[in-house]
């Protein structure tokens, strides 16, 4: 049974557990639309049957083997043009958690995948509700592979595979939530530049020549950084172009 964390101020203090759920993001979104909910509300399930990934992909997760949950945040302090900073702090928080458990480098693959040994161990999907020029609610969906041993995808891994140890999901969740709150509070305090610099320092294949695809065409480029909207800036020959989430993919 999952427990309310004792070491956070608000993240996870209101905990909603459902044994089975198509998507915690969908359920959290419905909750936020139907009635006011406290910031930091956690929606978690043991069996997410239709978890959503980036670009409409499905998140693969065996029942009761991984952490699949969503948080409801209220970043009204964040301008719409700065909403990518939510991805920044969540990815950094997951990296904070993983680097304490896993030897070697943990990378962030833009926009919001976490890689260990160049394999995907976690993914983030953030869905924002806007009210005028303000973000009224952010639904932060997180999938973290913990104890799963076999995956359909050869490019996936888990904490258990990498460490060789079985993880107690309820205990690990508490640690993750504390890291998320710490990073989120830094964002609330306006530490945009410092957070972005840490994100860029962890960015997968930054300053390396690599193949990408866009509009069905493959090209060689070098990741430089992000623009203010969170678009990926890639140097192609002598030109720098900015790509949105659905506009470019790694090859």
HELIX and SHEET records of a PDB file:
HELIX    1   1 UNK A   24  UNK A   34  1                                  11    
HELIX    2   2 UNK A   54  UNK A   56  5                                   3    
HELIX    3   3 UNK A   80  UNK A   82  5                                   3    
HELIX    4   4 UNK A   84  UNK A   99  1                                  16    
HELIX    5   5 UNK A  159  UNK A  163  1                                   5    
HELIX    6   6 UNK A  169  UNK A  188  1                                  20    
HELIX    7   7 UNK A  192  UNK A  201  1                                  10    
SHEET    1   A 7 UNK A  15  UNK A  21  0                                        
SHEET    2   A 7 UNK A  41  UNK A  48  1                                        
SHEET    3   A 7 UNK A  67  UNK A  73 -1                                        
SHEET    4   A 7 UNK A 134  UNK A 144 -1                                        
SHEET    5   A 7 UNK A 119  UNK A 131 -1                                        
SHEET    6   A 7 UNK A 113  UNK A 116 -1                                        
SHEET    7   A 7 UNK A 106  UNK A 109 -1                                        
SHEET    1   B 5 UNK A 239  UNK A 243  0                                        
SHEET    2   B 5 UNK A 232  UNK A 236 -1                                        
SHEET    3   B 5 UNK A 217  UNK A 226 -1                                        
SHEET    4   B 5 UNK A 209  UNK A 214 -1                                        
SHEET    5   B 5 UNK A 249  UNK A 250 -1                                        
END                                                                             
